[in-house]
Amino acid sequence: LAPLQVSQSGLNTGLYTPSATEATYARLATLAETVTQAGYPVIIDAACLYRWQRNLFSELAHRLGLPYLILDCHAPVDVMRQRIVARHNDPSEATLAVLEQQLASAETLAADELPCCISVDSTDDYLPAVLNQIRLYLQAPRCL
C-alpha cells in the first residue's frame, strides 16, 4: 500500500485476519533480531494486546541477553475515542469499532510481566517523565 492508502480491510478480514496478524508479529520479531544483532537498539511499536505477542519479544530479548521493557500505555476510553474521531490523513485504520474490539479482547498483563513494565498514562504530556523512567530502567533492567 502507498503510505496513506487505506486497505479497506474490516475487523478480522483482509490485513487483519488472525493469520495476517501472526505473520506481522513474526516479521517484527525477525526484524528486531536482525537490527539488534547489527548493534542497534529496537523499539517495537505494536499494540501487543495478547500474551503470545508479548512473548515473541520477551523470548527474543531473553535469548539475545538484552533488556526487555513493556510500555503499558493507557488513557480514558473517552480520550481514545476522541483521538480516533479526530484523525485525518493518518495511515492508521483504527475506527471506533476497532477500539471496542481491542478493549473487549485485550489480555491484561500477567503478574510475571509487571516487573518488565512501565505504566504510562498517555492522556497528557507524558513523554519527559516516561523517558526518565526508561533511562532509570535501562540502568538496572529487571527483565533480560
C-alpha positions as CSV (number, residue, x, y, z in Angstrom):
1,L,0.0,0.0,0.0
2,A,1.0,3.6,-0.5
3,P,1.9,5.5,2.7
4,L,-1.6,7.0,3.3
5,Q,-3.6,4.4,1.3
6,V,-6.4,2.6,3.2
7,S,-6.6,-1.2,2.8
8,Q,-10.4,-1.3,3.1
9,S,-9.9,-4.3,5.5
10,G,-12.7,-4.8,8.0
11,L,-12.5,-6.2,11.5
12,N,-10.8,-9.7,11.3
13,T,-10.6,-9.5,7.5
14,G,-8.0,-8.6,4.8
15,L,-4.9,-7.3,6.5
16,Y,-6.4,-8.0,9.9
17,T,-7.1,-11.8,9.8
18,P,-5.5,-13.8,12.6
19,S,-3.0,-15.3,10.2
20,A,-2.0,-11.9,8.9
21,T,-1.6,-10.7,12.4
22,E,0.6,-13.7,13.2
23,A,2.7,-13.0,10.1
24,T,3.1,-9.4,11.0
25,Y,4.3,-10.1,14.5
26,A,6.6,-12.8,13.3
27,R,8.1,-10.3,10.8
28,L,8.5,-7.7,13.6
29,A,10.4,-10.3,15.6
30,T,12.7,-11.2,12.7
31,L,13.4,-7.6,12.0
32,A,14.1,-6.9,15.7
33,E,16.6,-9.7,15.9
34,T,18.4,-8.5,12.7
35,V,18.6,-4.9,13.9
36,T,19.8,-5.9,17.4
37,Q,22.4,-8.3,16.1
38,A,23.7,-5.3,14.0
39,G,24.2,-3.5,17.3
40,Y,21.3,-1.1,17.3
41,P,18.5,-0.7,19.9
42,V,15.0,-1.6,18.9
43,I,11.6,-0.3,19.9
44,I,8.6,-2.4,18.8
45,D,5.7,0.0,18.2
46,A,2.8,-2.5,18.2
47,A,-0.3,-3.0,20.4
48,C,0.8,-6.4,21.7
49,L,-2.7,-6.9,23.1
50,Y,-2.2,-10.7,23.7
51,R,0.3,-12.6,25.7
52,W,1.6,-14.6,22.7
53,Q,2.5,-11.3,21.0
54,R,4.4,-10.0,24.0
55,N,6.1,-13.4,24.4
56,L,7.7,-13.2,21.0
57,F,9.7,-10.2,22.0
58,S,10.4,-11.1,25.6
59,E,11.7,-14.5,24.5
60,L,13.8,-12.9,21.8
61,A,15.3,-10.4,24.3
62,H,16.0,-13.3,26.7
63,R,17.6,-15.4,24.0
64,L,19.8,-12.5,23.0
65,G,20.6,-11.4,26.5
66,L,19.0,-8.0,26.0
67,P,16.9,-5.9,28.3
68,Y,13.2,-6.0,27.7
69,L,10.6,-3.4,28.7
70,I,6.9,-3.0,28.1
71,L,5.4,0.4,28.0
72,D,1.8,-0.1,29.0
73,C,0.1,3.0,27.6
74,H,-3.4,3.8,28.7
75,A,-5.8,6.7,28.6
76,P,-9.5,7.0,29.5
77,V,-11.7,5.4,26.9
78,D,-13.4,8.7,26.0
79,V,-10.0,10.2,25.2
80,M,-9.1,7.2,23.0
81,R,-12.4,7.6,21.2
82,Q,-11.9,11.4,20.7
83,R,-8.4,10.7,19.2
84,I,-9.7,8.2,16.7
85,V,-12.5,10.5,15.6
86,A,-10.0,13.4,15.2
87,R,-7.7,11.5,12.9
88,H,-7.3,12.8,9.4
89,N,-4.7,11.9,6.7
90,D,-3.4,9.2,9.1
91,P,-2.1,5.8,8.0
92,S,-3.9,4.2,10.9
93,E,-7.1,2.3,10.1
94,A,-8.3,2.4,13.6
95,T,-12.0,3.0,14.0
96,L,-14.3,3.1,17.0
97,A,-15.2,-0.5,16.2
98,V,-11.6,-1.5,16.2
99,L,-11.1,0.2,19.6
100,E,-14.1,-1.5,21.0
101,Q,-12.9,-4.9,19.8
102,Q,-9.4,-4.2,21.3
103,L,-10.8,-3.2,24.6
104,A,-13.0,-6.3,24.8
105,S,-10.4,-8.8,23.8
106,A,-7.0,-7.4,25.2
107,E,-5.3,-9.7,27.7
108,T,-4.2,-7.9,30.9
109,L,-0.5,-8.1,31.7
110,A,0.3,-11.2,33.8
111,A,1.9,-10.9,37.2
112,D,5.3,-12.1,35.7
113,E,5.2,-9.3,33.1
114,L,4.7,-6.5,35.6
115,P,8.3,-6.2,36.7
116,C,9.1,-5.6,33.0
117,C,6.5,-2.8,32.7
118,I,6.3,0.9,32.9
119,S,2.7,2.0,33.1
120,V,2.1,5.2,31.1
121,D,-0.9,7.5,31.4
122,S,-0.9,8.9,27.9
123,T,-3.7,11.4,28.5
124,D,-1.4,14.4,28.8
125,D,2.2,15.4,28.1
126,Y,3.8,12.3,29.4
127,L,7.0,12.0,27.3
128,P,9.6,13.6,29.6
129,A,8.5,11.5,32.6
130,V,8.4,8.3,30.6
131,L,11.9,9.0,29.1
132,N,13.3,9.4,32.6
133,Q,11.6,6.1,33.7
134,I,13.1,4.3,30.7
135,R,16.6,5.7,31.4
136,L,16.3,4.5,35.1
137,Y,15.1,1.1,34.0
138,L,17.9,0.6,31.5
139,Q,20.5,1.4,34.2
140,A,19.3,-1.7,36.1
141,P,16.9,-3.7,33.9
142,R,14.6,-6.1,35.7
143,C,14.0,-8.2,32.6
144,L,16.7,-9.7,30.5
